[in-house]
Amino acid sequence: MADGVAGSTEGDRRTRWSGLVRLTLARWWQRATRTTTGRIVSTVGTVALTIALLVVVTGVALALADGGVTGRDDAAVAVTPEASGTLSSVDGVEGPRLGATNERAAAIRDRDGVDHASPVLVETVRLGPPNGDARTVRLVGVVPDEEPRTVAGLSTAGLEPGDPRYADGSYDGPRTGEIVLSETAAQRLDASTGDELTVSTGPTRSSGPSVTVTAVADGRAGGTDAPVALVHLSDLQSLSGAADGGLADRVLVWGEPTAAQSAAADAYPAAAVEVAGTTDPSSLFDDGLAFATSVIALVVGVTICASFVATTMGMTVDEDRRTLAVLESVGVPTRGRLAIVAVSTGITTLVGGLVGVGLGAAGIVGVNAIAGATVAPGAVAQFHPVFVPYAIAVALFSGLVAAPYPLAVAARTSVLEEVGR
């Protein structure tokens, strides 16, 4: 008998709560379409616009963390150190690097289905004419082959195939002294094909070897609008001290994707092997600037959403005191009335979050289109499916932060005070 009573009580409780939820949904829909349409729409719109901005900024941060300018290439597979990030924009600060890259890239090139493999080393140096003013440029070291490849948004066609200075690891072969400049780098240096430039690097900025401009590549066609230049890998390794250990920031592999991925994984079993066209959201945590940007966007988004939702929902509850008093008079307990307010707040932020995801995805497309038509061809922002649950979670969290104020207003409502009115 006791079990029957307990079961009946539990069933009644579920029935009451499901009834309250249905009542809340019906009241919210009526408000959104009839009674307080303007207020609900403005609240949902504010949440949606804030979430859309969050998605766009996070998309830009993800694109930045995914490699930035020097990460733009046409390779099938990229091998990077585990938990590595992009190089810092501060000269002399760099992330973890891969070792023995020359030998392992050669082993990868020998595999079936692989067309080419090249280590990629990135260093910040100063370039300038002899006895002239030097400017900061990002040098990207590669091993070109007979086929033009795209690395850092630039074509390798202007470099002699091979890497003669490497000389089977002795680094005593002839220097090519070749350099391919992006249009931005050429404009910054006021250089053109055939000009001779001097490289300076290190803390003392002492003058190093000279290089000859063999081509000014159309970086904009590859999505690069930055001062970047391509040189032979071993030349840059010797210049930067990365020759000891054959260091590089990543290894790019061209060819059939499955074969390239397998060869890369065999050569570097402890590294991260990424297939072209994939984006890893966890890279946000590895890049300081991208992570800071996304965190700031999150904080601002939550603050704006929570503030506006708390204000508008508090005003709505204040105007709805009579209905809450009626619910109290028919026996709806305080917990039930507060649940109605909380669910209404949650529905508002959920709808705003869903609309915001759609607006954010469209915003990323728009940002890329505008960038492509103006200053930075190529994707400057990326959308990832994980943005959908992330944005909705942020919207719901904002509603949770905002809920105490409308709940406090609802808790102060009593049937006696409303009857007295």
Disulfide bonds with the S-S distance in Angstrom:
none
